[in-house]
Amino acid sequence: MCRIAWSLIVAISVALAVFRPGALQAQPAIEDRLVIITPVARTVADPTVAAFSEFVRRQFGVTLRATVTSAGTPVSYGRIREWAGRPEADIFWGGEPALFDDLAERKLLAPLELPEAVVREIPTSIGTPKPVLLKDPRGFWIGCCLTPYGLVYHPRLLKRVGMEAIRDWDDLLDCRLKGQISQATPDRSSSNHASYEVNLQMRGWQKGWEWAQKLGANTGIFVARSRDVPTVVAKGEFAVGFAVPAYMAFEDVLDGHDLKYVHPTAGFVTPEPLAILAGSRNPRAARAFIQYALSDDGQRVMMARGQYGIAPKFRMEGPAGSQVERMAQFAGVRSFFDKPVHNIYDDDVAQKRYSDVNAVFRKLVFERHNELKRLYCP
């Protein structure tokens, strides 16, 4: 009996040793490694990761080894599918929420499990008549900033072809712009894909593809990625860029280029979702990064590079000549919470036909590019 009692005492002592506060504290609060796969431009991703690394050093005494892998949203999505639950990254950041919803359905995203106070700060949605969700009701992704997708143009080149300004989608079909438009393809760019979805949903499937083919007739180049679209316009190689994330074009403005931005009718606004990949090797570091991105400090870092805050309390306001003030002037918006955002983009529709849109575009537009130029603007 004494032997049994003694064994019980030893077992209880071991359990208390394992669960005592000191033992828990001995385990590192977060891992020292973090890998992010993202279409978000390095001009935003790198400063945000650098600021987070410094935060980790101060807060946890951990020297973080962080890697940012740049890839377009459709490419990132494809890689995550191929990893099949054994991911080579911890976080997927940015692009169309439709792809994040699809990954969640495939059980390739992990629940975020963020503090309720953090989640509560972010509104459920913006936009009418179709609300744009800013966070996943199921808790698999959360928006970190707002990015409008629109059009850019080079004022001098536009005047050279006899046009004063670009104001809306249909201006792109003017034959004076033949060979003057740059765009990516929707299978390589989420901003391009979302912008085509806007037009397909606004015009209907048949008329939407007729519009897309006429746009193809005026297209002079299909670049490899979204980031290249405003750059070739800024350099004066093309007059107009289609489906451009505003903050990417702003980088060319900061470099001294003359570039104008237009947010067209029902132009898409993405919340740049953040998600932790199922099977992540560094889940605590991933969760800490997401919380940092949503903090006041994280929001300030991203806003300085042209991204809009994810909550109403963050506004593009600053001293004259500051980067946030210049971005507000460039995009013509201080906060997307100031007035209703006109949105007709239906995420459920987009998700169901995502691959179909890419395939039809390749067949009707990309592969017929030369034919379309002869057909619509000879």
KOLVO-938038 format. One record per residue (C-alpha): x, y, z; residue in one letter. Coordinates in steps of 0.2 Angstrom, whole numbers, padded with zeros to 4 digits, always signed. Layout:
N
XYZa;...
This chain:
378
+0000+0000+0000m;+0014+0012+0005c;+0023+0008-0012r;+0007+0012-0022i;+0005+0028-0012a;+0023+0033-0015w;+0021+0029-0034s;+0006+0040-0034l;+0015+0055-0026i;+0029+0053-0038v;+0017+0053-0053a;+0008+0069-0046i;+0025+0077-0043s;+0030+0074-0061v;+0014+0081-0068a;+0016+0097-0057l;+0033+0099-0064a;+0028+0097-0082v;+0013+0110-0079f;+0021+0122-0068r;+0022+0140-0075p;+0041+0139-0076g;+0041+0124-0087a;+0029+0132-0099l;+0039+0148-0100q;+0055+0138-0104a;+0047+0134-0121q;+0050+0147-0134p;+0034+0158-0136a;+0036+0157-0155i;+0047+0148-0167e;+0062+0157-0175d;+0057+0154-0193r;+0043+0160-0204l;+0040+0158-0223v;+0027+0168-0232i;+0021+0165-0250i;+0012+0181-0257t;+0008+0191-0272p;+0009+0207-0262v;+0023+0217-0269a;+0040+0217-0260r;+0039+0235-0257t;+0025+0231-0244v;+0029+0214-0239a;+0048+0217-0235d;+0045+0232-0223p;+0031+0223-0214t;+0041+0208-0211v;+0056+0218-0206a;+0046+0228-0193a;+0038+0211-0187f;+0056+0204-0185s;+0061+0219-0174e;+0045+0217-0164f;+0049+0198-0161v;+0067+0203-0156r;+0060+0215-0143r;+0045+0206-0137q;+0051+0188-0137f;+0070+0189-0137g;+0070+0178-0153v;+0080+0182-0169t;+0068+0178-0183l;+0073+0170-0199r;+0060+0176-0211a;+0058+0172-0230t;+0046+0180-0242v;+0042+0170-0258t;+0034+0181-0271s;+0022+0173-0283a;+0006+0178-0291g;-0010+0173-0282t;-0015+0160-0294p;+0002+0153-0294v;+0003+0153-0275s;-0014+0145-0274y;-0008+0131-0286g;+0008+0128-0276r;-0002+0126-0260i;-0013+0114-0268r;+0002+0104-0274e;+0009+0104-0256w;-0007+0095-0251a;-0005+0098-0232g;+0014+0097-0231r;+0017+0116-0235p;+0034+0124-0238e;+0027+0140-0232a;+0017+0145-0216d;+0007+0160-0222i;-0003+0164-0238f;-0005+0183-0240w;-0015+0193-0252g;-0026+0192-0267g;-0044+0186-0271e;-0054+0179-0256p;-0062+0167-0267a;-0046+0157-0268l;-0044+0157-0249f;-0062+0151-0247d;-0058+0136-0259d;-0042+0132-0250l;-0052+0132-0233a;-0065+0120-0241e;-0050+0108-0246r;-0044+0109-0228k;-0028+0117-0233l;-0030+0132-0221l;-0028+0131-0202a;-0041+0140-0191p;-0033+0157-0186l;-0038+0156-0168e;-0035+0175-0165l;-0040+0184-0149p;-0058+0190-0151e;-0053+0208-0147a;-0042+0208-0163v;-0055+0201-0174v;-0069+0212-0167r;-0059+0228-0173e;-0062+0223-0191i;-0079+0226-0199p;-0088+0211-0206t;-0089+0218-0224s;-0089+0234-0235i;-0098+0238-0251g;-0116+0237-0258t;-0126+0229-0266p;-0114+0214-0264k;-0104+0215-0248p;-0085+0212-0249v;-0081+0201-0234l;-0066+0208-0224l;-0064+0192-0213k;-0070+0174-0215d;-0085+0170-0204p;-0077+0152-0202r;-0061+0160-0196g;-0049+0153-0209f;-0043+0170-0216w;-0044+0188-0211i;-0040+0204-0221g;-0025+0215-0217c;-0027+0230-0228c;-0038+0236-0242l;-0032+0237-0260t;-0042+0244-0274p;-0039+0237-0292y;-0041+0250-0306g;-0034+0258-0321l;-0018+0269-0324v;-0013+0280-0338y;+0002+0290-0344h;-0005+0308-0347p;+0008+0312-0360r;+0006+0296-0370l;-0013+0297-0369l;-0013+0315-0376k;-0002+0309-0390r;-0016+0297-0396v;-0029+0311-0394g;-0036+0307-0377m;-0037+0318-0362e;-0041+0305-0348a;-0047+0287-0344i;-0063+0288-0333r;-0071+0270-0334d;-0070+0253-0342w;-0077+0257-0359d;-0064+0270-0362d;-0052+0256-0365l;-0061+0250-0380l;-0057+0266-0390d;-0047+0261-0405c;-0035+0276-0403r;-0028+0265-0389l;-0024+0250-0401k;-0008+0243-0395g;-0007+0255-0380q;-0014+0244-0366i;-0004+0233-0355s;-0012+0219-0344q;-0007+0202-0336a;-0018+0187-0339t;-0031+0181-0326p;-0022+0165-0323d;-0007+0174-0317r;-0015+0189-0309s;-0029+0190-0296s;-0031+0208-0299s;-0034+0205-0318n;-0045+0190-0314h;-0056+0200-0302a;-0057+0214-0314s;-0063+0203-0328y;-0076+0195-0315e;-0082+0213-0312v;-0085+0216-0330n;-0093+0198-0333l;-0105+0200-0319q;-0109+0218-0323m;-0112+0215-0342r;-0117+0196-0342g;-0107+0181-0348w;-0109+0184-0367q;-0108+0203-0367k;-0094+0202-0355g;-0083+0192-0366w;-0087+0203-0381e;-0080+0217-0370w;-0065+0207-0365a;-0061+0203-0384q;-0062+0221-0389k;-0050+0225-0374l;-0039+0212-0381g;-0039+0220-0398a;-0031+0236-0390n;-0019+0226-0379t;-0001+0229-0384g;+0007+0217-0371i;+0003+0203-0359f;+0015+0205-0345v;+0020+0191-0333a;+0013+0198-0317r;+0002+0212-0310s;+0017+0222-0304r;+0024+0224-0322d;+0008+0232-0328v;+0010+0249-0320p;+0029+0249-0323t;+0028+0248-0342v;+0016+0262-0342v;+0026+0273-0330a;+0041+0270-0341k;+0031+0277-0356g;+0031+0260-0366e;+0012+0259-0365f;-0002+0272-0362a;-0014+0263-0351v;-0013+0248-0338g;-0028+0237-0334f;-0032+0229-0317a;-0018+0238-0307v;-0017+0237-0288p;-0016+0255-0283a;-0002+0253-0271y;+0009+0245-0285m;+0006+0260-0296a;+0010+0271-0281f;+0028+0264-0280e;+0031+0270-0298d;+0024+0287-0293v;+0037+0287-0278l;+0050+0284-0291d;+0046+0300-0299g;+0035+0294-0314h;+0020+0303-0320d;+0006+0291-0318l;-0013+0294-0315k;-0025+0282-0306y;-0043+0278-0309v;-0055+0268-0299h;-0068+0263-0312p;-0087+0259-0309t;-0088+0244-0297a;-0069+0242-0297g;-0064+0228-0285f;-0057+0231-0268v;-0048+0216-0260t;-0045+0214-0241p;-0028+0206-0245e;-0032+0190-0234p;-0020+0182-0222l;-0021+0164-0218a;-0011+0150-0210i;-0008+0135-0220l;-0013+0118-0213a;+0002+0109-0208g;+0013+0124-0205s;+0029+0121-0197r;+0029+0138-0188n;+0011+0141-0182p;+0015+0152-0167r;+0026+0163-0178a;+0013+0164-0191a;-0001+0168-0179r;+0010+0182-0171a;+0014+0189-0188f;-0005+0191-0192i;-0008+0199-0175q;+0006+0211-0179y;-0001+0215-0196a;-0017+0220-0189l;-0010+0230-0175s;-0008+0249-0176d;+0011+0248-0179d;+0008+0235-0193g;-0005+0245-0201q;+0006+0261-0201r;+0020+0251-0210v;+0008+0245-0224m;-0001+0262-0226m;+0016+0271-0228a;+0018+0260-0244r;+0001+0264-0251g;-0011+0250-0243q;-0027+0256-0235y;-0031+0252-0217g;-0043+0237-0213i;-0053+0246-0200a;-0062+0263-0200p;-0050+0271-0187k;-0035+0270-0200f;-0036+0285-0213r;-0024+0290-0226m;-0019+0306-0218e;-0002+0314-0215g;+0008+0330-0216p;+0009+0338-0233a;+0022+0328-0244g;+0021+0313-0233s;+0019+0296-0242q;+0002+0293-0234v;-0004+0310-0240e;+0003+0308-0257r;-0006+0291-0259m;-0023+0299-0254a;-0020+0312-0268q;-0015+0298-0280f;-0030+0286-0277a;-0042+0300-0273g;-0048+0291-0257v;-0043+0293-0238r;-0054+0279-0232s;-0065+0266-0240f;-0076+0267-0224f;-0080+0286-0228d;-0095+0281-0240k;-0102+0265-0247p;-0091+0256-0259v;-0100+0251-0275h;-0097+0232-0277n;-0106+0220-0289i;-0093+0206-0287y;-0101+0190-0281d;-0087+0180-0272d;-0097+0164-0273d;-0100+0166-0292v;-0081+0169-0294a;-0076+0154-0284q;-0087+0142-0294k;-0081+0147-0311r;-0063+0153-0307y;-0055+0140-0318s;-0068+0142-0332d;-0064+0161-0333v;-0046+0157-0335n;-0049+0144-0348a;-0061+0155-0358v;-0050+0170-0358f;-0035+0160-0365r;-0046+0153-0379k;-0056+0169-0384l;-0043+0182-0380v;-0025+0177-0378f;-0024+0164-0391e;-0034+0175-0404r;-0024+0191-0400h;-0018+0195-0417n;-0035+0190-0425e;-0044+0202-0413l;-0033+0216-0417k;-0038+0214-0436r;-0056+0211-0431l;-0060+0226-0420y;-0047+0239-0423c;-0040+0236-0441p;
